[in-house]
């Protein structure tokens, strides 16, 4: 999952991010602006990415692990 999060690049559009999330089987779809937590379904959300978007673009993406 860490490698997947690293593929989310700053400046990526939210539309591109939504497609990326769908392709990789992550949920839920990210917001246009604000903080979203997109996670794997197979681990019941334990592994995922914290994605901060602003005005339709990715500002930051970071790997997260909930234990």
Phi and psi in degrees as a GROMACS rama.xvg file:
@    title "Ramachandran Plot"
@    xaxis  label "Phi"
@    yaxis  label "Psi"
@TYPE xy
-59.3009  -40.9425  UNK-2
-65.475  -36.4452  UNK-3
-64.8025  -46.7585  UNK-4
-60.3095  -37.2671  UNK-5
-66.1518  -18.622  UNK-6
-80.1492  -15.5273  UNK-7
-80.5591  113.827  UNK-8
-103.2  145.353  UNK-9
-59.0674  135.238  UNK-10
95.6951  -13.0591  UNK-11
-62.3289  141.244  UNK-12
-75.4961  158.079  UNK-13
-63.6632  -35.3923  UNK-14
-60.8724  -45.5259  UNK-15
-62.1396  -40.738  UNK-16
-64.1213  -41.5837  UNK-17
-61.8035  -41.8677  UNK-18
-63.8468  -43.5521  UNK-19
-59.6433  -45.5636  UNK-20
-60.2372  -44.3962  UNK-21
-63.6241  -44.6197  UNK-22
-61.395  -38.6143  UNK-23
-91.2796  5.67027  UNK-24
68.0831  31.8746  UNK-25
-95.9821  156.055  UNK-26
-137.757  160.723  UNK-27
-81.7222  179.371  UNK-28
-67.7434  139.517  UNK-29
-72.0263  156.317  UNK-30
-79.0324  157.186  UNK-31
-68.2408  -34.0549  UNK-32
-143.273  137.08  UNK-33
119.518  -165.041  UNK-34
-104.191  129.84  UNK-35
-124.804  146.048  UNK-36
-114.852  106.769  UNK-37
-100.421  128.169  UNK-38
-131.143  163.1  UNK-39
-76.1006  139.806  UNK-40
-80.6524  -32.473  UNK-41
-68.5997  -18.1532  UNK-42
-109.123  16.2358  UNK-43
55.645  36.1789  UNK-44
82.8009  8.80149  UNK-45
-70.5022  -30.4255  UNK-46
-119.79  138.964  UNK-47
-175.161  -163.652  UNK-48
-129.447  136.614  UNK-49
-93.9165  118.406  UNK-50
-118.804  126.045  UNK-51
-106.197  122.812  UNK-52
-117.8  152.574  UNK-53
-147.932  124.324  UNK-54
54.0917  37.3714  UNK-55
85.7211  9.39818  UNK-56
-131.231  151.529  UNK-57
-74.9699  127.637  UNK-58
-98.2074  -36.9552  UNK-59
-159.474  144.889  UNK-60
-138.052  136.791  UNK-61
-143.293  137.591  UNK-62
-66.7765  138.929  UNK-63
-131.46  152.574  UNK-64
-138.361  125.196  UNK-65
-110.128  120.98  UNK-66
